[in-house]
């Protein structure tokens, strides 16, 4: 019994240390006190986002749709750098299936001080998009379910919601190239670009793909 108690105590100490290490790493990645991110994948795209979306900065009544939000890192970047007018809003759709992601999203939105500009939709994108009117959004960021069929549905349905001149951004075009094509975004994005043809202008194509309607 003594041995069991000692092992249990060691396990608790180890778990507590791992949790502190995770929080330290999250705060380091966040770059600002109070935020909790376990990843900071969005920072590498900032230059291209500024080039493609900079014309929306400080503009009133801008409406932004984000499909796939995880911990809110990209949404907060958009709020701080693009959606800077008090009337601008971002709608964030995510089923929040990854453990702890919803709690961190809610926390980070609160810390940002821009919670009134965030419309959180918990669920799958196809259910929400079908209810929206055409030409609703100035920009759409697609980073949801990575299966090709889901990326295609988000792209086609999202295109209907995008205003003329609006910007659509696809994430993870070059993600996991060794996986079967049907479970990663690239094939769907390539087909979408080919089919839409003259309906879009390609602005950027690398790890992310950015187009203007």
C-alpha positions as YAML, in Angstrom:
chain: A
units: angstrom
residues:
- id: 1
  name: UNK
  ca: [0.00, 0.00, 0.00]
- id: 2
  name: UNK
  ca: [2.86, 2.36, 0.78]
- id: 3
  name: UNK
  ca: [4.40, 1.61, -2.62]
- id: 4
  name: UNK
  ca: [1.08, 2.27, -4.35]
- id: 5
  name: UNK
  ca: [0.72, 5.57, -2.54]
- id: 6
  name: UNK
  ca: [4.25, 6.60, -3.52]
- id: 7
  name: UNK
  ca: [3.63, 5.71, -7.15]
- id: 8
  name: UNK
  ca: [0.37, 7.64, -7.09]
- id: 9
  name: UNK
  ca: [2.13, 10.67, -5.63]
- id: 10
  name: UNK
  ca: [4.84, 10.51, -8.26]
- id: 11
  name: UNK
  ca: [2.21, 10.29, -11.01]
- id: 12
  name: UNK
  ca: [0.44, 13.36, -9.66]
- id: 13
  name: UNK
  ca: [3.69, 15.32, -9.50]
- id: 14
  name: UNK
  ca: [4.58, 14.28, -13.04]
- id: 15
  name: UNK
  ca: [1.16, 15.29, -14.35]
- id: 16
  name: UNK
  ca: [1.38, 18.62, -12.55]
- id: 17
  name: UNK
  ca: [4.84, 19.28, -14.02]
- id: 18
  name: UNK
  ca: [3.65, 18.39, -17.52]
- id: 19
  name: UNK
  ca: [0.68, 20.73, -17.14]
- id: 20
  name: UNK
  ca: [2.94, 23.57, -16.01]
- id: 21
  name: UNK
  ca: [5.27, 22.89, -18.92]
- id: 22
  name: UNK
  ca: [2.33, 22.95, -21.34]
- id: 23
  name: UNK
  ca: [1.09, 26.26, -19.96]
- id: 24
  name: UNK
  ca: [4.58, 27.77, -20.09]
- id: 25
  name: UNK
  ca: [4.92, 26.74, -23.72]
- id: 26
  name: UNK
  ca: [1.44, 28.04, -24.52]
- id: 27
  name: UNK
  ca: [2.21, 31.43, -22.97]
- id: 28
  name: UNK
  ca: [5.54, 31.61, -24.79]
- id: 29
  name: UNK
  ca: [3.85, 30.87, -28.10]
- id: 30
  name: UNK
  ca: [1.06, 33.32, -27.42]
- id: 31
  name: UNK
  ca: [3.46, 36.23, -27.44]
- id: 32
  name: UNK
  ca: [1.16, 38.23, -25.17]
- id: 33
  name: UNK
  ca: [0.32, 37.75, -21.49]
- id: 34
  name: UNK
  ca: [-2.96, 35.98, -20.90]
- id: 35
  name: UNK
  ca: [-3.35, 34.10, -24.17]
- id: 36
  name: UNK
  ca: [-3.15, 30.31, -24.17]
- id: 37
  name: UNK
  ca: [-2.11, 28.75, -27.47]
- id: 38
  name: UNK
  ca: [-0.57, 25.32, -27.87]
- id: 39
  name: UNK
  ca: [0.23, 26.13, -31.50]
- id: 40
  name: UNK
  ca: [1.14, 29.26, -33.43]
- id: 41
  name: UNK
  ca: [0.85, 28.02, -37.00]
- id: 42
  name: UNK
  ca: [-0.80, 31.20, -38.23]
- id: 43
  name: UNK
  ca: [2.11, 33.60, -37.73]
- id: 44
  name: UNK
  ca: [4.00, 32.33, -40.78]
- id: 45
  name: UNK
  ca: [1.17, 33.48, -43.06]
- id: 46
  name: UNK
  ca: [0.87, 37.02, -41.69]
- id: 47
  name: UNK
  ca: [2.74, 38.68, -44.56]
- id: 48
  name: UNK
  ca: [0.42, 37.21, -47.20]
- id: 49
  name: UNK
  ca: [-2.70, 37.94, -45.15]
- id: 50
  name: UNK
  ca: [-1.67, 41.57, -44.87]
- id: 51
  name: UNK
  ca: [-1.05, 41.80, -48.61]
- id: 52
  name: UNK
  ca: [-4.41, 40.22, -49.49]
- id: 53
  name: UNK
  ca: [-6.61, 41.63, -46.74]
- id: 54
  name: UNK
  ca: [-4.96, 44.95, -45.90]
- id: 55
  name: UNK
  ca: [-7.61, 46.90, -47.82]
- id: 56
  name: UNK
  ca: [-10.18, 45.79, -45.22]
- id: 57
  name: UNK
  ca: [-8.28, 47.27, -42.29]
- id: 58
  name: UNK
  ca: [-10.26, 49.97, -40.44]
- id: 59
  name: UNK
  ca: [-13.14, 49.51, -42.88]
- id: 60
  name: UNK
  ca: [-16.63, 49.55, -41.31]
- id: 61
  name: UNK
  ca: [-19.04, 46.61, -41.38]
- id: 62
  name: UNK
  ca: [-16.52, 44.08, -42.72]
- id: 63
  name: UNK
  ca: [-17.80, 40.52, -42.29]
- id: 64
  name: UNK
  ca: [-15.29, 37.70, -42.08]
- id: 65
  name: UNK
  ca: [-16.05, 33.96, -42.01]
- id: 66
  name: UNK
  ca: [-13.58, 31.49, -40.55]
- id: 67
  name: UNK
  ca: [-14.19, 27.76, -41.04]
- id: 68
  name: UNK
  ca: [-12.06, 25.98, -38.45]
- id: 69
  name: UNK
  ca: [-10.92, 28.06, -35.49]
- id: 70
  name: UNK
  ca: [-9.33, 25.64, -32.99]
- id: 71
  name: UNK
  ca: [-7.95, 27.87, -30.22]
- id: 72
  name: UNK
  ca: [-8.76, 31.18, -31.91]
- id: 73
  name: UNK
  ca: [-5.21, 32.10, -32.90]
- id: 74
  name: UNK
  ca: [-5.92, 33.10, -36.49]
- id: 75
  name: UNK
  ca: [-9.23, 34.76, -35.56]
- id: 76
  name: UNK
  ca: [-7.47, 36.95, -33.02]
- id: 77
  name: UNK
  ca: [-4.78, 37.84, -35.54]
- id: 78
  name: UNK
  ca: [-7.50, 38.95, -37.98]
- id: 79
  name: UNK
  ca: [-9.18, 40.96, -35.24]
- id: 80
  name: UNK
  ca: [-5.96, 42.72, -34.26]
- id: 81
  name: UNK
  ca: [-4.66, 43.37, -37.76]
- id: 82
  name: UNK
  ca: [-7.56, 43.46, -40.24]
- id: 83
  name: UNK
  ca: [-10.92, 43.68, -38.50]
- id: 84
  name: UNK
  ca: [-9.91, 46.77, -36.61]
- id: 85
  name: UNK
  ca: [-13.03, 48.87, -37.12]
- id: 86
  name: UNK
  ca: [-15.50, 48.65, -34.20]
- id: 87
  name: UNK
  ca: [-18.26, 47.40, -36.53]
- id: 88
  name: UNK
  ca: [-16.21, 44.61, -38.15]
- id: 89
  name: UNK
  ca: [-17.08, 41.03, -37.14]
- id: 90
  name: UNK
  ca: [-15.75, 37.51, -37.55]
- id: 91
  name: UNK
  ca: [-17.90, 34.38, -37.51]
- id: 92
  name: UNK
  ca: [-15.95, 31.35, -36.29]
- id: 93
  name: UNK
  ca: [-17.30, 27.87, -37.09]
- id: 94
  name: UNK
  ca: [-15.77, 24.84, -35.38]
- id: 95
  name: UNK
  ca: [-17.09, 21.62, -33.80]
- id: 96
  name: UNK
  ca: [-14.24, 21.92, -31.25]
- id: 97
  name: UNK
  ca: [-13.50, 18.22, -31.27]
- id: 98
  name: UNK
  ca: [-9.91, 18.52, -30.02]
- id: 99
  name: UNK
  ca: [-9.76, 18.31, -26.24]
- id: 100
  name: UNK
  ca: [-9.52, 21.69, -24.56]
- id: 101
  name: UNK
  ca: [-9.74, 23.67, -27.80]
- id: 102
  name: UNK
  ca: [-13.11, 25.25, -27.08]
- id: 103
  name: UNK
  ca: [-12.11, 26.34, -23.58]
- id: 104
  name: UNK
  ca: [-8.92, 27.89, -24.95]
- id: 105
  name: UNK
  ca: [-10.86, 29.56, -27.78]
- id: 106
  name: UNK
  ca: [-13.30, 31.12, -25.31]
- id: 107
  name: UNK
  ca: [-10.48, 32.19, -23.02]
- id: 108
  name: UNK
  ca: [-8.40, 33.73, -25.81]
- id: 109
  name: UNK
  ca: [-11.38, 35.63, -27.22]
- id: 110
  name: UNK
  ca: [-12.04, 37.07, -23.75]
- id: 111
  name: UNK
  ca: [-8.41, 38.08, -23.32]
- id: 112
  name: UNK
  ca: [-8.39, 39.75, -26.74]
- id: 113
  name: UNK
  ca: [-10.95, 42.30, -25.60]
- id: 114
  name: UNK
  ca: [-12.81, 41.87, -28.91]
- id: 115
  name: UNK
  ca: [-15.38, 39.33, -27.81]
- id: 116
  name: UNK
  ca: [-18.26, 41.52, -28.99]
- id: 117
  name: UNK
  ca: [-16.95, 41.22, -32.55]
- id: 118
  name: UNK
  ca: [-16.79, 37.40, -32.51]
- id: 119
  name: UNK
  ca: [-19.74, 35.23, -33.51]
- id: 120
  name: UNK
  ca: [-19.00, 31.69, -32.35]
- id: 121
  name: UNK
  ca: [-20.81, 28.82, -34.09]
- id: 122
  name: UNK
  ca: [-20.21, 25.38, -32.60]
- id: 123
  name: UNK
  ca: [-20.91, 22.77, -35.26]
- id: 124
  name: UNK
  ca: [-20.03, 21.70, -38.76]
- id: 125
  name: UNK
  ca: [-19.66, 24.24, -41.51]
- id: 126
  name: UNK
  ca: [-22.05, 22.63, -44.00]
- id: 127
  name: UNK
  ca: [-24.98, 23.03, -41.60]
- id: 128
  name: UNK
  ca: [-24.31, 26.73, -41.01]
- id: 129
  name: UNK
  ca: [-23.34, 27.80, -44.52]
- id: 130
  name: UNK
  ca: [-26.59, 26.45, -45.99]
- id: 131
  name: UNK
  ca: [-28.58, 28.94, -43.88]
- id: 132
  name: UNK
  ca: [-26.70, 32.06, -44.97]
- id: 133
  name: UNK
  ca: [-27.64, 34.54, -47.68]
- id: 134
  name: UNK
  ca: [-25.46, 34.94, -50.76]
- id: 135
  name: UNK
  ca: [-22.80, 37.67, -50.87]
- id: 136
  name: UNK
  ca: [-22.63, 37.98, -47.10]
- id: 137
  name: UNK
  ca: [-18.88, 37.99, -46.42]
- id: 138
  name: UNK
  ca: [-15.91, 40.11, -47.45]
- id: 139
  name: UNK
  ca: [-13.42, 37.33, -46.72]
- id: 140
  name: UNK
  ca: [-13.56, 33.61, -45.95]
- id: 141
  name: UNK
  ca: [-10.81, 31.49, -44.39]
- id: 142
  name: UNK
  ca: [-11.13, 27.73, -44.99]
- id: 143
  name: UNK
  ca: [-9.23, 25.63, -42.46]
- id: 144
  name: UNK
  ca: [-11.80, 23.08, -41.34]
- id: 145
  name: UNK
  ca: [-12.09, 19.36, -42.05]
- id: 146
  name: UNK
  ca: [-9.11, 18.46, -44.24]
- id: 147
  name: UNK
  ca: [-10.77, 15.66, -46.21]
- id: 148
  name: UNK
  ca: [-10.93, 16.65, -49.88]
- id: 149
  name: UNK
  ca: [-14.71, 16.27, -50.08]
- id: 150
  name: UNK
  ca: [-15.22, 18.60, -47.10]
- id: 151
  name: UNK
  ca: [-12.78, 21.18, -48.45]
- id: 152
  name: UNK
  ca: [-14.65, 21.12, -51.74]
- id: 153
  name: UNK
  ca: [-18.01, 21.60, -50.02]
- id: 154
  name: UNK
  ca: [-16.67, 24.49, -47.96]
- id: 155
  name: UNK
  ca: [-15.16, 26.11, -51.05]
- id: 156
  name: UNK
  ca: [-18.23, 25.82, -53.28]
- id: 157
  name: UNK
  ca: [-20.71, 26.77, -50.56]
- id: 158
  name: UNK
  ca: [-18.44, 29.54, -49.30]
- id: 159
  name: UNK
  ca: [-18.03, 30.98, -52.78]
- id: 160
  name: UNK
  ca: [-21.77, 31.66, -52.87]
- id: 161
  name: UNK
  ca: [-21.45, 33.60, -49.61]
- id: 162
  name: UNK
  ca: [-18.46, 35.65, -50.76]
- id: 163
  name: UNK
  ca: [-19.04, 39.14, -52.12]
- id: 164
  name: UNK
  ca: [-17.65, 40.12, -55.52]
- id: 165
  name: UNK
  ca: [-14.10, 41.24, -54.89]
- id: 166
  name: UNK
  ca: [-14.01, 39.18, -51.70]
- id: 167
  name: UNK
  ca: [-11.01, 37.12, -50.61]
- id: 168
  name: UNK
  ca: [-10.98, 33.37, -49.99]
- id: 169
  name: UNK
  ca: [-8.03, 31.77, -48.23]
- id: 170
  name: UNK
  ca: [-7.35, 28.02, -48.19]
- id: 171
  name: UNK
  ca: [-4.99, 26.60, -45.59]
- id: 172
  name: UNK
  ca: [-2.81, 23.47, -45.78]
- id: 173
  name: UNK
  ca: [-2.52, 23.16, -49.56]
- id: 174
  name: UNK
  ca: [0.81, 21.35, -49.11]
- id: 175
  name: UNK
  ca: [-0.17, 19.57, -45.87]
- id: 176
  name: UNK
  ca: [1.02, 15.96, -45.39]
- id: 177
  name: UNK
  ca: [1.87, 15.16, -49.05]
- id: 178
  name: UNK
  ca: [2.41, 11.49, -48.28]
- id: 179
  name: UNK
  ca: [-1.19, 10.95, -47.19]
- id: 180
  name: UNK
  ca: [-3.82, 9.72, -49.68]
- id: 181
  name: UNK
  ca: [-5.18, 12.64, -51.77]
- id: 182
  name: UNK
  ca: [-8.74, 12.11, -50.53]
- id: 183
  name: UNK
  ca: [-7.87, 12.96, -46.93]
- id: 184
  name: UNK
  ca: [-5.98, 16.20, -47.54]
- id: 185
  name: UNK
  ca: [-7.01, 19.55, -49.06]
- id: 186
  name: UNK
  ca: [-4.76, 19.80, -52.14]
- id: 187
  name: UNK
  ca: [-6.86, 17.84, -54.63]
- id: 188
  name: UNK
  ca: [-10.03, 19.73, -53.75]
- id: 189
  name: UNK
  ca: [-8.29, 23.10, -54.03]
- id: 190
  name: UNK
  ca: [-6.79, 22.19, -57.40]
- id: 191
  name: UNK
  ca: [-10.17, 21.10, -58.75]
- id: 192
  name: UNK
  ca: [-11.83, 24.25, -57.39]
- id: 193
  name: UNK
  ca: [-9.24, 26.51, -59.02]
- id: 194
  name: UNK
  ca: [-9.61, 24.69, -62.32]
- id: 195
  name: UNK
  ca: [-13.41, 24.68, -62.36]
- id: 196
  name: UNK
  ca: [-13.84, 28.31, -61.27]
- id: 197
  name: UNK
  ca: [-11.31, 29.49, -63.85]
- id: 198
  name: UNK
  ca: [-12.02, 33.09, -64.83]
- id: 199
  name: UNK
  ca: [-14.32, 33.60, -61.86]
- id: 200
  name: UNK
  ca: [-11.31, 34.12, -59.62]
- id: 201
  name: UNK
  ca: [-7.90, 35.76, -59.54]
- id: 202
  name: UNK
  ca: [-5.08, 33.78, -57.95]
- id: 203
  name: UNK
  ca: [-3.20, 36.01, -55.50]
- id: 204
  name: UNK
  ca: [-0.94, 33.51, -53.74]
- id: 205
  name: UNK
  ca: [-0.17, 29.81, -53.98]
- id: 206
  name: UNK
  ca: [2.22, 28.05, -51.62]
- id: 207
  name: UNK
  ca: [1.33, 26.38, -48.33]
- id: 208
  name: UNK
  ca: [-1.80, 28.50, -48.48]
- id: 209
  name: UNK
  ca: [-3.82, 29.48, -51.53]
- id: 210
  name: UNK
  ca: [-5.44, 32.92, -51.70]
- id: 211
  name: UNK
  ca: [-7.90, 34.01, -54.38]
- id: 212
  name: UNK
  ca: [-10.10, 37.01, -55.12]
- id: 213
  name: UNK
  ca: [-13.63, 36.58, -56.47]
...
